Amino acid sequence: MQIDISARIDGTLEVHQLVELLFEHGGVATDDYSGHPWTLQEIKSGALNDGLRFFGFRAYHELNRE
């Protein structure tokens, strides 16, 4: 399943809620900001991978500013 989220508004809470429902019985999610396959446990705990959290668009843009 692919879900496209606009970056015009902060939808972090809604994305986390949706992922929690979708992965209630397992699975992983990827986002546009890292190549890491995120588990629900990692998403809920706020785990970092290469300095980014799941759906970490703000941190991604901060890290990649020129």
Long-range contacts (C-beta under 8 A, 24 or more apart in sequence): 5-55, 7-57, 12-55, 15-55, 16-43, 16-44, 16-54, 16-55, 19-43, 19-54, 20-44, 29-54, 31-55, 31-56, 32-57, 33-57, 33-59, 33-60, 34-60
